[in-house]
Amino acid sequence: MNKTTDIYTSFKKRKGQIAILIDPEEIDNKEKLIQLIEKAEFAKVDYFFVGGSSVTREKFEDVITLLKSKTKTPVVIFPGSSHQVSKQADAILYLSLISGRNPEFLIGQHVQSANEIYDLNIEVIPTAYLLIDGGTKSSVAYVSQTTPIPQDKDRIILNTAKAGLLQGKQLLFLDGGSGAKHHVRPSIIDKLSELNHPIIVGGGIRSISTIKKLEKANVLVIGNKIEEEIDFLLDIHSYTSARE
C-alpha cells in the first residue's frame, strides 16, 4: 500500500475541481473512450474517476490501461465492488457506504479486497460515502439495497458525516446517484465544509450554473451528462479556463 497522499493533497488544494466519471459498462468501444479522453483533456478536467455498479474486472482493467496510456490526468478508482481494483491507477477511494445499514458495503466488500489492495502500490483514501436522495432510484441504491438520506434531513446528514470522520475517514463523498434528477443542495455542502475535510459531490450535475452553485465542494463529479452529451466538455473548458 502506497503511503503517499498526492491525490488526497490535490483534493484539498482548492474548491471546484472537476472529475469525469467513466463507467466502463457505458463504453462501447476504444475509439469512443479515446474521444472522451481527448475532449476531457481539452476541458482541463482535474481527474478521471473509474467505476460502475456491474462492470467486469476485465473491462474495468481495459479502461484503466487505456486511460493511463493516453493521459497524465490522475486516474482514481471509484469502486462499485471489490473486484474493481487496479495497480495502474493513481489512487482508490476506499468507500464505506455509511448512509446505509448494509454490512456488505460497510465492511464486507472491503474484507474481500483488502489483501489485494494492501499489496498494491497505489494511494488508498478512506472515504465516507453518503448516498443522498436525488429524486430517482439510483443504481447504487438498488445494488447496495440501502435507502438514501432525504435532502431535507440536514441533521442526519451532518451527524452521519461526523460519524465517518470520527471513524477515521479522510474524505466525504455526497452522491445523488447516477441519473439523479436533483443535485445535492448547496446548503448541505456549506454545513459540511465547516468540518474541514475535503468534500466530493456527484449526481445531477448537468449545467455550468449547477457547477457554480456547488463549487464550494472540492471535487464535482460529472458522469451521465457527459455520456448523454459529450460536447458539454466544451462548456467545462470555459469554466476551467475562467478559474485560472
One Martini backbone bead per residue (centre of mass of N, CA, C, O) as a GRO file, in nm:
protein
  244
    1MET     BB    1   0.095   0.037   0.025
    2ASN     BB    2   0.067   0.362  -0.036
    3LYS     BB    3   0.178   0.650   0.165
    4THR     BB    4   0.087   0.854  -0.006
    5THR     BB    5  -0.095   1.199  -0.070
    6ASP     BB    6  -0.138   1.332  -0.351
    7ILE     BB    7  -0.448   1.327  -0.408
    8TYR     BB    8  -0.550   1.432  -0.141
    9THR     BB    9  -0.396   1.699  -0.159
   10SER     BB   10  -0.536   1.786  -0.421
   11PHE     BB   11  -0.822   1.799  -0.312
   12LYS     BB   12  -0.749   2.027  -0.089
   13LYS     BB   13  -0.635   2.273  -0.254
   14ARG     BB   14  -0.931   2.310  -0.397
   15LYS     BB   15  -1.209   2.430  -0.540
   16GLY     BB   16  -1.398   2.316  -0.815
   17GLN     BB   17  -1.330   2.051  -0.915
   18ILE     BB   18  -1.297   1.808  -1.192
   19ALA     BB   19  -1.475   1.502  -1.255
   20ILE     BB   20  -1.473   1.215  -1.460
   21LEU     BB   21  -1.705   0.961  -1.505
   22ILE     BB   22  -1.624   0.616  -1.573
   23ASP     BB   23  -1.822   0.364  -1.718
   24PRO     BB   24  -1.733   0.077  -1.869
   25GLU     BB   25  -2.027  -0.013  -1.956
   26GLU     BB   26  -2.055   0.265  -2.148
   27ILE     BB   27  -1.824   0.148  -2.330
   28ASP     BB   28  -1.819   0.039  -2.658
   29ASN     BB   29  -1.529   0.166  -2.740
   30LYS     BB   30  -1.215   0.285  -2.789
   31GLU     BB   31  -1.281   0.543  -2.951
   32LYS     BB   32  -1.474   0.668  -2.745
   33LEU     BB   33  -1.263   0.699  -2.518
   34ILE     BB   34  -1.058   0.873  -2.669
   35GLN     BB   35  -1.248   1.109  -2.719
   36LEU     BB   36  -1.300   1.168  -2.422
   37ILE     BB   37  -1.011   1.226  -2.339
   38GLU     BB   38  -0.954   1.461  -2.532
   39LYS     BB   39  -1.187   1.647  -2.430
   40ALA     BB   40  -1.102   1.647  -2.131
   41GLU     BB   41  -0.828   1.775  -2.176
   42PHE     BB   42  -0.937   2.036  -2.300
   43ALA     BB   43  -1.116   2.093  -2.030
   44LYS     BB   44  -0.931   2.055  -1.775
   45VAL     BB   45  -0.950   1.823  -1.605
   46ASP     BB   46  -0.851   1.670  -1.290
   47TYR     BB   47  -1.018   1.389  -1.322
   48PHE     BB   48  -1.047   1.032  -1.327
   49PHE     BB   49  -1.319   0.829  -1.277
   50VAL     BB   50  -1.357   0.470  -1.194
   51GLY     BB   51  -1.679   0.303  -1.229
   52GLY     BB   52  -1.934   0.050  -1.123
   53SER     BB   53  -2.198  -0.177  -1.063
   54SER     BB   54  -2.130  -0.417  -1.326
   55VAL     BB   55  -1.840  -0.449  -1.388
   56THR     BB   56  -1.587  -0.606  -1.515
   57ARG     BB   57  -1.261  -0.668  -1.468
   58GLU     BB   58  -1.162  -0.656  -1.760
   59LYS     BB   59  -1.295  -0.385  -1.843
   60PHE     BB   60  -1.174  -0.217  -1.622
   61GLU     BB   61  -0.873  -0.262  -1.701
   62ASP     BB   62  -0.890  -0.154  -1.991
   63VAL     BB   63  -0.959   0.140  -1.915
   64ILE     BB   64  -0.715   0.202  -1.742
   65THR     BB   65  -0.500   0.142  -1.955
   66LEU     BB   66  -0.588   0.360  -2.158
   67LEU     BB   67  -0.568   0.604  -1.978
   68LYS     BB   68  -0.258   0.573  -1.903
   69SER     BB   69  -0.175   0.598  -2.221
   70LYS     BB   70  -0.336   0.905  -2.273
   71THR     BB   71  -0.286   1.026  -1.970
   72LYS     BB   72  -0.193   1.251  -1.686
   73THR     BB   73  -0.442   1.232  -1.552
   74PRO     BB   74  -0.577   1.134  -1.282
   75VAL     BB   75  -0.656   0.798  -1.164
   76VAL     BB   76  -0.964   0.708  -0.999
   77ILE     BB   77  -1.111   0.486  -0.792
   78PHE     BB   78  -1.478   0.407  -0.803
   79PRO     BB   79  -1.606   0.160  -0.642
   80GLY     BB   80  -1.866  -0.105  -0.680
   81SER     BB   81  -1.649  -0.333  -0.609
   82SER     BB   82  -1.394  -0.553  -0.514
   83HIS     BB   83  -1.278  -0.590  -0.828
   84GLN     BB   84  -1.216  -0.271  -0.845
   85VAL     BB   85  -0.886  -0.312  -0.929
   86SER     BB   86  -0.564  -0.129  -0.978
   87LYS     BB   87  -0.219  -0.073  -1.023
   88GLN     BB   88  -0.247   0.178  -1.233
   89ALA     BB   89  -0.359   0.357  -1.045
   90ASP     BB   90  -0.335   0.637  -0.829
   91ALA     BB   91  -0.620   0.575  -0.684
   92ILE     BB   92  -0.846   0.491  -0.402
   93LEU     BB   93  -1.169   0.487  -0.297
   94TYR     BB   94  -1.242   0.384   0.034
   95LEU     BB   95  -1.555   0.280   0.060
   96SER     BB   96  -1.819   0.376   0.293
   97LEU     BB   97  -2.166   0.312   0.336
   98ILE     BB   98  -2.290   0.513   0.593
   99SER     BB   99  -2.601   0.564   0.509
  100GLY     BB  100  -2.620   0.267   0.557
  101ARG     BB  101  -2.699  -0.098   0.677
  102ASN     BB  102  -2.505  -0.259   0.491
  103PRO     BB  103  -2.239  -0.466   0.556
  104GLU     BB  104  -2.125  -0.509   0.267
  105PHE     BB  105  -2.068  -0.170   0.243
  106LEU     BB  106  -1.903  -0.132   0.514
  107ILE     BB  107  -1.703  -0.429   0.499
  108GLY     BB  108  -1.728  -0.677   0.308
  109GLN     BB  109  -1.579  -0.576   0.045
  110HIS     BB  110  -1.314  -0.511   0.194
  111VAL     BB  111  -1.229  -0.797   0.277
  112GLN     BB  112  -1.206  -0.906  -0.019
  113SER     BB  113  -0.976  -0.663  -0.103
  114ALA     BB  114  -0.748  -0.611   0.108
  115ASN     BB  115  -0.502  -0.780   0.018
  116GLU     BB  116  -0.466  -0.652  -0.259
  117ILE     BB  117  -0.451  -0.350  -0.180
  118TYR     BB  118  -0.216  -0.369   0.027
  119ASP     BB  119  -0.008  -0.466  -0.219
  120LEU     BB  120  -0.044  -0.202  -0.350
  121ASN     BB  121   0.097   0.095  -0.529
  122ILE     BB  122  -0.150   0.277  -0.398
  123GLU     BB  123  -0.363   0.517  -0.313
  124VAL     BB  124  -0.549   0.527  -0.002
  125ILE     BB  125  -0.888   0.660   0.055
  126PRO     BB  126  -1.077   0.716   0.314
  127THR     BB  127  -1.442   0.698   0.260
  128ALA     BB  128  -1.734   0.878   0.311
  129TYR     BB  129  -2.041   0.742   0.196
  130LEU     BB  130  -2.322   0.940   0.076
  131LEU     BB  131  -2.654   0.884   0.014
  132ILE     BB  132  -2.855   1.104  -0.174
  133ASP     BB  133  -3.148   1.225  -0.263
  134GLY     BB  134  -3.219   1.255  -0.633
  135GLY     BB  135  -3.524   1.146  -0.730
  136THR     BB  136  -3.408   0.845  -0.770
  137LYS     BB  137  -3.334   0.517  -0.857
  138SER     BB  138  -3.036   0.406  -0.806
  139SER     BB  139  -2.786   0.185  -0.850
  140VAL     BB  140  -2.674   0.199  -0.564
  141ALA     BB  141  -2.939   0.145  -0.412
  142TYR     BB  142  -2.999  -0.126  -0.545
  143VAL     BB  143  -2.734  -0.286  -0.492
  144SER     BB  144  -2.713  -0.204  -0.171
  145GLN     BB  145  -2.988  -0.184  -0.027
  146THR     BB  146  -3.036   0.136   0.018
  147THR     BB  147  -3.124   0.444   0.175
  148PRO     BB  148  -3.147   0.751   0.119
  149ILE     BB  149  -3.096   1.065   0.223
  150PRO     BB  150  -3.274   1.319   0.277
  151GLN     BB  151  -3.229   1.653   0.197
  152ASP     BB  152  -3.392   1.764   0.471
  153LYS     BB  153  -3.172   1.595   0.662
  154ASP     BB  154  -2.928   1.762   0.790
  155ARG     BB  155  -2.863   1.623   1.064
  156ILE     BB  156  -2.810   1.340   0.952
  157ILE     BB  157  -2.587   1.413   0.760
  158LEU     BB  158  -2.395   1.542   0.965
  159ASN     BB  159  -2.373   1.299   1.165
  160THR     BB  160  -2.271   1.097   0.957
  161ALA     BB  161  -2.015   1.248   0.882
  162LYS     BB  162  -1.893   1.258   1.167
  163ALA     BB  163  -1.876   0.954   1.208
  164GLY     BB  164  -1.675   0.904   0.978
  165LEU     BB  165  -1.447   1.086   1.092
  166LEU     BB  166  -1.422   0.935   1.369
  167GLN     BB  167  -1.331   0.666   1.207
  168GLY     BB  168  -1.107   0.802   0.982
  169LYS     BB  169  -1.205   0.953   0.763
  170GLN     BB  170  -1.088   1.185   0.493
  171LEU     BB  171  -1.365   1.175   0.323
  172LEU     BB  172  -1.643   1.328   0.149
  173PHE     BB  173  -1.924   1.160  -0.020
  174LEU     BB  174  -2.177   1.302  -0.219
  175ASP     BB  175  -2.459   1.110  -0.359
  176GLY     BB  176  -2.732   1.111  -0.593
  177GLY     BB  177  -2.673   0.946  -0.830
  178SER     BB  178  -2.747   0.801  -1.105
  179GLY     BB  179  -2.970   1.008  -1.268
  180ALA     BB  180  -3.025   1.250  -1.115
  181LYS     BB  181  -3.255   1.512  -1.067
  182HIS     BB  182  -3.096   1.602  -0.802
  183HIS     BB  183  -2.888   1.787  -0.640
  184VAL     BB  184  -2.705   1.879  -0.401
  185ARG     BB  185  -2.736   2.098  -0.166
  186PRO     BB  186  -2.553   2.374  -0.085
  187SER     BB  187  -2.618   2.380   0.226
  188ILE     BB  188  -2.479   2.111   0.285
  189ILE     BB  189  -2.194   2.194   0.204
  190ASP     BB  190  -2.166   2.424   0.403
  191LYS     BB  191  -2.184   2.252   0.662
  192LEU     BB  192  -1.949   2.045   0.591
  193SER     BB  193  -1.716   2.255   0.563
  194GLU     BB  194  -1.683   2.291   0.882
  195LEU     BB  195  -1.510   2.008   0.906
  196ASN     BB  196  -1.240   2.020   0.735
  197HIS     BB  197  -1.304   1.838   0.472
  198PRO     BB  198  -1.312   1.691   0.197
  199ILE     BB  199  -1.542   1.732  -0.090
  200ILE     BB  200  -1.759   1.519  -0.270
  201VAL     BB  201  -1.973   1.561  -0.567
  202GLY     BB  202  -2.266   1.384  -0.696
  203GLY     BB  203  -2.521   1.424  -0.901
  204GLY     BB  204  -2.707   1.627  -1.116
  205ILE     BB  205  -2.476   1.745  -1.309
  206ARG     BB  206  -2.586   1.964  -1.601
  207SER     BB  207  -2.441   2.248  -1.538
  208ILE     BB  208  -2.272   2.538  -1.482
  209SER     BB  209  -2.461   2.653  -1.268
  210THR     BB  210  -2.432   2.409  -1.081
  211ILE     BB  211  -2.132   2.419  -1.040
  212LYS     BB  212  -2.137   2.703  -0.904
  213LYS     BB  213  -2.319   2.615  -0.661
  214LEU     BB  214  -2.096   2.364  -0.581
  215GLU     BB  215  -1.788   2.493  -0.554
  216LYS     BB  216  -1.733   2.429  -0.240
  217ALA     BB  217  -1.647   2.188  -0.340
  218ASN     BB  218  -1.368   2.017  -0.435
  219VAL     BB  219  -1.538   1.789  -0.601
  220LEU     BB  220  -1.690   1.735  -0.924
  221VAL     BB  221  -1.909   1.485  -1.052
  222ILE     BB  222  -1.928   1.373  -1.399
  223GLY     BB  223  -2.139   1.158  -1.609
  224ASN     BB  224  -2.417   1.143  -1.765
  225LYS     BB  225  -2.385   1.407  -1.927
  226ILE     BB  226  -2.145   1.300  -2.100
  227GLU     BB  227  -2.289   1.053  -2.221
  228GLU     BB  228  -2.514   1.236  -2.361
  229GLU     BB  229  -2.299   1.508  -2.380
  230ILE     BB  230  -1.982   1.558  -2.473
  231ASP     BB  231  -1.992   1.880  -2.534
  232PHE     BB  232  -1.992   1.975  -2.235
  233LEU     BB  233  -1.679   2.007  -2.227
  234LEU     BB  234  -1.680   2.293  -2.347
  235ASP     BB  235  -1.804   2.428  -2.098
  236ILE     BB  236  -1.585   2.334  -1.903
  237HIS     BB  237  -1.358   2.487  -2.037
  238SER     BB  238  -1.466   2.767  -1.966
  239TYR     BB  239  -1.460   2.724  -1.661
  240THR     BB  240  -1.154   2.644  -1.620
  241SER     BB  241  -1.038   2.900  -1.756
  242ALA     BB  242  -1.168   3.112  -1.556
  243ARG     BB  243  -1.014   3.002  -1.286
  244GLU     BB  244  -0.704   3.084  -1.371
   0.00000   0.00000   0.00000
